[in-house]
């Protein structure tokens, strides 16, 4: 194997484009597991060493980089997501920070974590967060969801041509979808355990909290800390705003960015969200509403038989949305165009959300039913809303892919994640193979012209993003 800098760079370029052979991928694994990895390659080492470690466990090897390794002869390779070049009028990049299964046996997906039994989680693989968060002091003061988000945002900026030192970072606005922050469960437990033994909870809280509180003066990290850390670590000095509200937060941040750019109020915006699913406080909150799916694992469309529910997944998804004229001026090559964004909030009476979704599809256009329109469903698996969405899509003859089967439900990050997947499909000119064997997702040939990304919140909020393929004239 030729370990020269140029050869490894060439192999990596082929790998990000999904064009490497099995032999070349093995050469990359060998190189990154050795001791002579060049400094500028070290940021990629966790990915390739992760593959090797997974193979030693004799599991189905699925990476945190989406869909880059398909070995069957009748399925073309799909490019990985974490090293996208430029997107849009989405100039963008996405990081999917978890293992996922591609292929024929979703039931073997590595989502079981004994820490959270009987609930399931799509966990985060090992990553070198210092590649995007170089200061140890910054890493120490962030909880998991912030590290995921800051790391993903950094990759998005880099891949959009806004590397460190770029003057455009000072002009890039920031919109973040965030949850309520991570609670310090160890402090919660100390207070509750003491109260059960002998104490007055109010008095115990006064005794414990002064020594245990974070600098935020709150037991849970504040939601806008993610945006704050992205701004500080990546030197984004333009405007910043944070949306809360689970799936609707992710939809709102994309809708807000799209409308502001369309209205001429901004030219380039970093938008997205992150979720750390490996948290007892998060699982408790969702299960109090009876929202989680328990073992054994079932793919998205097969859960209704056992009551439904979602499987949380750790992920970070950020996009750089950019005005077409601004992208052309700096020679950024688009992946896709956001044609429309719609949102609503039904009262969730029977079939109310289905009616809203049907109306959103009609207003978005996209020619459904049409084999040239791909629907990426952000369905959670929670019933009855998942069944209602599926009913609408089947009635319209849609080509459906439910990405929650392989990535988990990523809540605030879920809609940005779906938009990024849709942009990738349009750029590559191919639909994703079925994500499960439920019979809902059927193989399809042909080049997609449009992608509809649905967002049906597990208990509130409905939305739809339509992406359109960039024509040759638009790309110039």
N, C-alpha and C positions, 0 to 999 in steps of 0.2 A: 504493500500500500504506500502511495506517495503522500507523505505527511507535510508537504510543503504548504506554505501559507496560501498560495494561489489555488492549489488543488482543493484544499479544504473549503476555501471561499466558494469555489465553483460548485463543489458538492452541496454546500449549504444552500446556495441559490437554487439548485435543482430541487433540493429537498423542500424548500418553502413553496416551490411551484408544483409539488406533487409529481415530479418527473424522475425521481431516483429509483433505481432497481433495488431488489432485496440485497444484492451484494454490496451496492454502494451504501445502503443504510447500515448494514453490518460494519462496513469500514468506518462510518461515522461513529458508531457505538464504540468500536475498538479505540478510535482516536480519543474520544472524550473520556474513556475509562482509564486512559494512560496518564503518565505524569508529565508529559511534554505538551500540554495544551497552551496555545498562545493566549496572551492576556486578553486580547479582544474577542477570543472565542469562549472565555470562561463563563460568560453569562448564559451560554446555551448548554453548559455541562449538566446541570440538574435534569434537563429534559432527557438527554440520552442515557445518563446513568440510571434514571428512573425506569426507562424501558428495560435495561438490563436486569435491574432488581426485580421487576415484575415478571420477566421471563423465568428467573430462577425459582419463582413461586409456582410455576406451571399453571398460571391462570391465563385466561384469554388476555392478551396484551392490548390494552386500550390506553391511549395517551391523554394528557391534558391538552394536547393540541388536537383540534377536531379533525377527524376523518381524513387523516393524511396517509393511511396505510390500508389499502384494500387489495387483497391478494387474489381475489377471484378473477378469472379471465374475462367475465362478462360485465364487470363493473369497473369503470374508469376511475383513476385516482382523483381525489379531491384535494385541493391545496389546503395546507394548514392555515389556521386563522391568526396565530399569534404574531406572524411576521408579514401581515398584509402590507402592501404598498399604500397607494393613496386611494381615498374613496370620496365621494358624492359630488360632486355636489354632495356625496358623503366622503371627504378625504378621511380615512379612518383606519383604526386597528382595533382588534378585539383580543382579549385574553380570556380563555376558558380555563379556569384553574381547578380542574378536577379530572379524575379518570372517567372515561366513558366507554361504552361498548359499541362497536360497529359490527354488524354482522347478523348472524342467524340465530343466536341464542341469547336474547335479552335477559332471560331468567338467570343467567350466570353473571350478570353485571356485578362488579365488586362494589356493592353499596352497603353491605352489612357492616356495622361497626359495633362491637360488643359494648362499647361505652354507653350506647343509647338504646339498647334492646329494651322493648321489642320493636322500636322504631328504626327506620332505615334512613341513611344519610349517604349522599354522594360526596365523598371526602375530598379534601384538597391534597394533591401530591406534594412532595417536598420541592420547594423552590428557593432559589437564592434571592431573597428579597433585596439584598444589598446592591444588586445590579441596578435597581431603580431608586432605592432608598439608601444612599451610601453612608449617611451618618448614623452611627449606632445609637446616639441619643434620640434621634427621630424614631428609629425602630422600637426602642424600649418604651416610649410613651404612647405608642399606637397599639390598639387591640387588633385582633385578626381581621375584622372587616375593613378597617382602615388600611392595613398593609395591603390587602388584596386590591382595594380600590386605587390606592396610590401607585402600586406596581402596574396595574392594568392601564391607568391613565398615562403613565410614563411611556409604556410601549406604544400606546395610541399616538402620542405626540411624536415619538421618534419615527414611527412608520409613516406618519403623514408628512414627513419632511420638516418637522419642527423640533429638531434635536436640541440638546442643551446649548444655550448660547444664541439660539435663533431669536432675532428681534421680533418675530411674529408671536412669540409667547406672551409678550407684553400686550398684544392686541387680541388675544384669544379669550373670549368670555367662557365662563364655566357654569354648567348646570348639572347638579347631582341629584340622584334619587337615593334616598337613605331611609333606613329604618330608625328605630328609637334608640339605637346605640346598645352596646353590650353592658349588661349589669355585672357587677362584681359579686358573683354568686357565693364566693367564699365569705364575704362580709355578711351577706344575707343569711347564710347558714349559721354563722356565729351568733347572730342576734336571735334567730329562731330557736337554736338549740339551748341557749341560755334561758330564753323565755320559757321554754318547756320545763326546765328544771325548777326554777325558783323565782323568776323575776317579773318585774313590770316591764313590758316591751318598750314603753316610752322612755323609761329611765335607762334601760340597757342601750337603746339606740343613742342616747345622749353620751353614754360612756364610750361606746365603740366607735361611733362615726368620726369624731374629731381626729382620731389616729388613723382611720382607714380610708377616709374619703380621697378620691382623686382630686387633682387640681381643679376639675370642673365643678367641685362642690356639689356633686350629685352622684348617686349610686350607679347610674347608667351614663355612659358617655353621650354627650350631646350630639344630635344628628348632624349639625353643621360642621363638626370637627373633621369629617371626611373632606369636605370642600376646602376647609382651612388648611389641612395638611397637603392636599394636592397643590394648592396655591403656593405654599411655602416651599415644599420640596422641589416642585417643578417650575417655580418662579413665574407663575401666572398672575399678573398684576392688574388685569382688567376686571370686569364685574363678576360677581359670583352669587349664585342662589341655590337653595336646597329645597327639594320637594319631599314631603313625607306622605305616606298613604299606601304602602305595599305596592301591588302591581300598578295602581293608578299613578304612583309617583314616577315609575319608569316611563309610562306613557306620557305623562305631563312634561317630563324633561325633554323628550323628543319633540312633542308638539310645540312646546314653547320655543325651542331652538329653531324649528322649521318656520314657524310664523314670524319670529323676529328677523330671520334672514330674508324671508319673502317680503317683509315690510320695509326692508332697508335699514333696520335698526341695528344690525350686526352683520359682519361678513364671515366670521369664523368662530365656531363655538365647539368646545369640548363638552360632550354630554354623555352620561351613563350612570351606572350604579354598581354596587357590589354587595355580596352576601356571604357571611361566614355561617354556614349551616351547622357547624359542629359546636353547638352551644346549647347547654341544658335550658337556659332561660328562654331561648327562642323556641325550642321544641315544646316547652311547657306552655308558652303563650298560645301556640297554634293548636296544641292538643286540647286545651281548655275549650276551644271552639269545635272540637271533634273534627279537625281538618287533616290529620296525618294518616298516612297509610302504614299499616304494620306488616310484619313478615307474614308469609313469604313474599318476595318481590314479584310484582306483576307490572307489565308495561302499561302505559297510560290508558289505552283503550280497553284493557282487560280488567280494570279495577272495579268497575261498577258492580260486578257479580259479588264482590266482598265488601260493598259499602263505599267504595271510592276512597279518596284521600290523596294527598300529595307526598312525594318524597323530596325533602329539601336537598338542594345542591349548592356547594360552595362555588362561587363564580364571580368574576369581575368582567364587565363589558363596558367599554368606552368607545365612542365614535367622535371623530372630528367632522362636524358638519360645516360645509363651506359654500358660500355663494358661487355659482358657476363661473361668473366673471372673475372673481378673486382667485379661484383655482386655476383658471386658464392663464391668468397673469403670472403665476409662479410655476407654470408648467406641471401642475399636479394632475395626474391622470385619474379620471373618475372611474369608480366601480359601478355606481348605480345612481339613480335620481329618485328623490322622495317626491312622488307625484301628489300625495294627499295624506293627511292625518285626520282622523275623526275620533271623537270621544263622547261618551254619554254615561249616564248612571241611572239604571232602571231601579224600580222598587223591589225587584227580585221576586215578585209574585210569579206563579207558574207561567212559564213561556214568555215572561216579560223581557228577559235578557235575550232570548232567541229572536224576538221581534226587533229589538234594538240592533242586534248584529246583522240581521237581514237588511235593515235599513242602511246601516253603515256600508255594507258591501254594495248595495245599489247606488249609493251616493259616490262611492270611491271609483266605480267603473271597474275596469279590469277584465270585462268580457266573460264573467262567470255565467254558465259553465263553459270552460274552454281548456283544452289540453295544454295551451300555452301559458296558463296562469297557475302558478304554484301557491298553495296556501300553507304557510308555516304557522301551525296552531300553537299558541301559548297556553293551551288548556292545562290546568293544574292536576286534574284527576278527581277533584272534589265534585261530588254530586249534590244536586241534579244539574249544576251549571255545565259540567263537561258534556253530559248527555244532550243538553239543549243545543250546545254549540255544534256537536257532531251531527245532530239532526238537520240543522240549517245547512251545513256544508255538504252533507249527503244529498239533500234535496236539490242543491245546485250543481251536483255532479263534480264537486271540486276534487282536485288532486291534493291530498292532505298529507302532511308530515307533522307529527307531534314531537317536537324536539325535547319535551320534558321527559320522555321515556329514557333518553340516553344522557341527558345533562342534569336531570333533576329539576325541581321547580325552584327558580332562583329569585322569586318574588320581585324586589325592586329592580334587579338587573335583568328580569326576564324579557321584557319588551325590547330594550336595547340589544340584548343577545339575539333575539329573533331578527331584528333589523339587520344586524351584521351578517347573520347566516344568509338572509335573503339577498343581500348585496353580493355575497360571495357566489351564490348560485347564478345570479344574473351575469356576473363578470365571467364566470367559467362557461356559461351557456349550457348548463345541465341541471336537471333536478337531482335532489338527493335520493339515493335508494331508500326503500322503506326502513323505518327505524324499529319496526317490530314485525311479528308474524300474526297479528290479530286479524288480518284480512281487511282492515280498514284502509291501510296504506298499501297501494298497489304499485308495482313497477310501471314506469312510464318512460317513453322515449321522446325526444324532441327538445327544442331549445325554449326555455321559458322567456316570455316577453315581459311578464309582470309577476310580482310576488306580493301576496297579501299576508301580512303578519297580524294575527289576532291577539287581543289581550282581553281575556274574560277573567276578571279578578275572582279569586276563590270565594269571596263573599260580597264584593261590591265593585262596580266600575266596569265599563266595557269600552273597547277601543279597537281601532284598525289602522294600520299603516300600509299604504300602497307604494311599492317600489317599482320603478320602470327601468328597463334596460336602456343604457346609453347608446344612442345611435352614433354612426360615424361622424355625422355633421356636428352633433353636440359635443363629441370628444375633441373636436378641433378648437 
